[in-house]
Each structure stands twice: as C-alpha cells, then as structure tokens.
Amino acid sequence: MILASARLLLVFFLLLLSVAWGSRMLGRLGFQAESHLEGALFSAGVFFASLEIALFALAVAGWLRFATAAILLTLMALSAGRGWRDLWTHARSISANARESLRSAFSRVIVSLIAICLLLEALLAMAPLTGSDALHYHFTAPLLQQGKALTPIFWLMQSFYTGQAHLLISLGLSLGSDRISLGLIFLGGLLTVAALFAMSRQLMSTQWAWITSLIFIATPLVYWQTSTSGSPDMWMAFYCAISTLAAARAVPSSAQAPVVAQSSARWLVLAGFFAGAAAGVKYTGWVIPFALVVYILAVQRSWRTASLSGIASLLAGIWPMARNWVWSGDPMFPFFMRFLNPRKVNSYSLDAFLSMSGAANVARDWQHLLGYPFLLVFNGNEHGLGQYYGPLVLAFSPLLAFAPWKKPVTSVAASFWAAVYLSNLFSSQMGRLLLPVYALSLALVLSGVAAIAQRGWRIATGGCTASIFLFLVFAGASDALYARDFLPVVFGTEKDQAFLERMCPDYETSEFINRTLQQDVRPAAGSNVMVFFRHLYYIRVPFVDGSPEYSWQMDPALYSDPNKLLLHLREMNVRWVVKAPVYPEALAASFSKLEEEGKLVPIASTSVNNLTGVSRIYRQKQIIHVVLLKVADPGT
Amino acid sequence: MSEDVDLNQAHSNAASRIVQILFVLWLVFVNVFYYLQFRDLLLSLFGSWVHRWH
C-alpha cells in the first residue's frame, strides 16, 4: 500500500509538471484559454504529446532508461519556469470554482461519487498487470524494447500497433515499475473526465455537467480501461476531447468576432496537434485529424489553416507510422502489406490478423449498417464489448435534436463523433474502438436531456432521470463487484504471486517456463524458447511467439515440411518449445512430426490451472498440461 | 381570440405530452433490451444464490 501510494504520488507529480510545463509553452506561443480548467487541460495535453515525441526519439536511439527519463523530466521541470506560478493560479481558481459549484447538497453527493469512482480506479491501477491485450502486447512490446534501440518484433505482430501513448508505458517501466505505467493510464482517464466536464459546462448547467462526468467515469468500459486494462486508449479519448475544446475556441461568436478571428488559426493548429496526438495512439485515430481538417475547410474555408492543422497532426502522431514504414514498408502494418509489399506477405497471419481486428467479419448490408447502433448496445459481446458503454447514449440519442447546435463545441464534437462512428461502422464494427468519442457523445446527448429538463418536459425528464439512476446503480454495482477481485492485492492482504495465479491468464505457464529455464537449464546467450499462448508479459527468459496468428515469421505455407520448420527454429535461435496444451492448428502436423522423429524432446512438464474463456469476469478455469521440449542440436 | 390561443395551447400541450410518452416508451424499450443481455453473467455470479433460495 505504501508503494502504491508512492507510485500514485509520482503520477500526481507528473500531472503537476505537465500543467506547469505546458502552461509555460502555451504562454510563450501566445495562447490564452478562456477558463483555468481549459488552460490546465491544454497544458497537460501539450506536455504529454511533446513528452511522447521526446520519448520516441530516446527509444529509437535506445536511450530510454531510468537515468535519461529522470534527466528529461528534470529538464522539463526546470524549463517550466514561470509555469509553476501558472500552475498555482490554475489550481486556486479551479478549486474556488469547484467550491462555488458544490453549494447544493445534490452536487456534493454527485461529486463525492465521482471522487469514489476515481479513487477506486486509481487503487485498481496499482494491482499487478492482468489485462489480456496488455499481457499480449501493450506492455510486452515496451518491456522487450526497454533500454534497446527500437527494432521490429515480427514474431509479435501487434507490437506494430504500439503508438505514441505506449511510450508512457515505456516511461513507467523506465522509472522502475509497470504500476507507474498503469498509473499514467489512470491519469489519462482522470484528464478525460476533467475535459468532459469542461466541455459539458459549455453545453449545460454545472449540475448536469457533474452528472455527465459521473456517468462517464462509472461506465464499466471506462472504469476498466482506466484502471486494470493496461491499454493506453484513454489517452486517445483525452486528446480527442481537448482537440474538440481547442477547435471550439477557434470559431468566433459574433460578439467576439474581430478578436477571436485573429487567433482562430492558432487554436485550430493546436487542435490539430491534439488530434494528431490522438491519432498517434492507434491507427484508427487518424480519422480524428482527418475530420478536423474537413471541419476547418467547411467552417473556416481556409486551405492554409487546414494544412497547418494537418501538419501539426502529423508532427504529433506520425512517428509510429513512420517507424512501421521503415520496418515493413507498410505504415499501417500489416493492413496494407498486400498492396505495399506483396512479396513479404504472410497470408495466413494477415487473414488471422484481419479476422481478430474485426475487419474481416464486418457485415456491410444495409440492414446491419442501420442496426449497428442497436447491436452495439444490445449484443455488445458480438460487437467489441459495446455493451459496457451502457444504454444511455442510444436511449437519449433522440434528444440530440435539443442539443445547443449553435455552440461551436457542439458542432466540433458531433463532427468527431460522426467521423469516428462511421469509420468504425465501415471498418471493424468493434464497439470498444469508439472509446475516443464516448465522452463527446455523452456530452452531446446529456446536453439534450438538460435542454428538455429546462423546457419543463417533466415526463421525458423523469424517464431520463430514471434511466440514469438505473444505469448508475447497475454500473456502480458492477464496478464494485469488479473491484472486489483486485483490492486485496492492492491493500497487501493478498500476495502478488497468489493474485496473479488467480487472476492472470497463462501466468502459471509463464512461471513454469521461468522456473525451469532460469534454474534448471540456464539459457545460453541468444537462445529462445518458443511459446504459442497469448499472454506473454510475465515470461522472463528470452522467447519468441510461434503462433502463426500472432507471428509474421511463422508462415504455415513455408513450414508445413517438418525439416524446413526445424531449420527455421534454428534460424530463430529457438532451443526450446512449449506445448500448452497443443500446437497451433496450422503447424500442428509439422511440430508433431518433429516430436515423433525425436527432434523435439520433452524435458519437463506440469499441469496448471489456467483462466479460460472470453473474460476473467466469468472465472472459468481449466487444467491444462504444459510440456517443455528441447530442440535437438544440429547433427543429432 | 383568447379561446383560439387556449385551444392552440391545449393542442400544443397534448402534442408535447404524446411526444414525451413516446420517448419514455423508447427509453423502456432500450433499457429492457440492454439489461436483458446480462442474464447469463448475473446467473454466473449469483446463480448459486438463486439455487439456494429455491
């Protein structure tokens, strides 16, 4: 618990540093935010997006270690200069405004509930990493690249997915703990709530803005993404929200027109920088800067501003795509390999990858396209966990007609929401990928609810209030039940080891490999163990993934001959293979043949009780037999 | 004249009420179908309790 508090304090310090440094930089560039909260959010956005660029440069050179990370942060703290005074001003003003808005007992209750949710999420983020995708690549790729010059990991295709926000995971690992990385992901969630509140305040009363913030932070998908998932997607939501706020600042209301018009281009470039930072997190995010450029062309009718905004986006977010292009010839590896580098295509892996991303299974008939909003909410398990957003956006969507459409923030938010929704609809139909615009959609539909409440539509308002109450009870109970599994390890009443054995898929298999190879076999330098399971993070000996579904290097078309497979294993310095409990289907015959011929020899085995099924929350376990086999030396 | 205004007002109120009632029915539809999908999860978590009650 003491360690958890220390890590959260470090994350809090990074928040303070971000506001101070960002404030100084924005001040130098002549930006003047309308409110202190917005100023603090823009500052944090500038800091973290800039920090990610600096970390990318360090990672490319292989210099991202504790010492360089500490030096970088110290330099930023020193260069913040007057920004520390701005931080104090922002903090005083924000706390005064908060006190002012908490006069009613109702607001105090809502804000207390928000605080409880955030506290719970911060605590859960301090539990050992157990998120499935995080164990597969969000944390595994940064760990494998830690302290080394960036090199492609073709046997872990999802490592090409890692974007700018993954560098915050790398930063946490460099500073000494994956819990700091998780804390930084929590910080992304915290900043998104603050940005949502700032946006909502422009669209509705303070009380409704607090309610909107509570709905957002209690939403199971947000709760999971912010706390235990180990996925940095919340940063995308934050950058998208502040891009909306910055772009909205650029559109002059008639009274301010002469003053604001002068600086509108500047705000749109800043919005472009934030949109690019969002795009840098994930390929799918590039629709955000694209939507912004279209919005600028439609509203401002300025090619110059649109171009500058686009350039700012590229500056903030192009780096992972440039890296992928250098490594593979495809900036969005492996999606365009068939067109950009057809000679290097592994068709089996590519098809498996497209299938996992949802792109291969998308139904594009008009009934499905029209039904998607309903399927997303009512049958979320089949549509990328859309059910964990809750029903409110769909339920309140007819009230969009009452949203304050004349306000710039409404039209910018709606543009981003529509662009991300449509790109999702026609690409993957994975609800989870709508997270970057979930805050915007909530703000818009809740502004409609606030509007009908103000009109005195009692029946409709009553229905909305009941729906919100029902969802908050459901979400609160779900969140509390979910937390129950994580809190004992955070409070120290359960050991990390016991927690991981209980909650972490493939952990016992990883421990078996570590134990056997570290103590009994002692891996020679450069020799690897090949594994076929998904959750790789806790393997602490050199390894490669051999599943053709995840590894570009394991093409079943090339290695259906056992002798060719054996040669390939030796080329990859694979000295051991782990069967847990079976080989991948596409290569099973070749591996089994090698076993029969005595070229793969079992040297150790065990049985482990492994988590199985689609989600940990169902607590399904299965005993599996794990065998460690040694690859025969050449000539035997 | 004032009778016309009253009548218009009454029509407007009735229309507003009908729209609101339709909207509330829509809310009921969305909520019911949303929470229905969690039957299996709730049963997996609390199924043993349900069994004990019976």
Contacts between the chains, C-beta under 8 A, distances in Angstrom:
chain1	res1	chain2	res2	distance
A	374	B	33	7.9
A	377	B	30	7.3
A	377	B	33	7.8
A	377	B	34	5.9
A	378	B	33	4.7
A	378	B	34	6.3
A	378	B	36	7.8
A	378	B	37	6.1
A	379	B	37	6.6
A	380	B	37	7.2
A	381	B	37	7.5
A	387	B	34	7.4
A	387	B	37	5.9
A	387	B	38	7.7
A	390	B	34	7.4
A	391	B	30	5.0
A	391	B	31	5.8
A	391	B	34	3.7
A	391	B	35	7.9
A	394	B	30	5.6
A	395	B	26	7.3
A	395	B	27	5.3
A	395	B	30	4.2
A	395	B	31	6.7
A	398	B	23	6.3
A	398	B	26	6.7
A	399	B	23	8.0
A	457	B	16	6.8
A	457	B	20	5.5
A	458	B	20	7.9
A	459	B	17	6.7
A	459	B	20	3.9
A	459	B	21	6.3
A	459	B	23	7.9
A	459	B	24	6.0
A	460	B	19	7.8
A	460	B	20	4.2
A	460	B	23	5.0
A	460	B	24	6.5
A	462	B	24	7.6
A	463	B	20	7.8
A	463	B	23	6.6
A	463	B	24	3.9
A	463	B	27	4.5
A	463	B	28	7.9
A	464	B	27	7.2
A	466	B	27	7.7
A	467	B	27	5.3
A	467	B	30	7.9
A	467	B	31	5.9
A	470	B	31	6.5
A	474	B	35	7.1
A	481	B	45	7.0
A	617	B	41	7.1
A	618	B	41	7.3
A	618	B	44	5.7
A	619	B	44	7.7
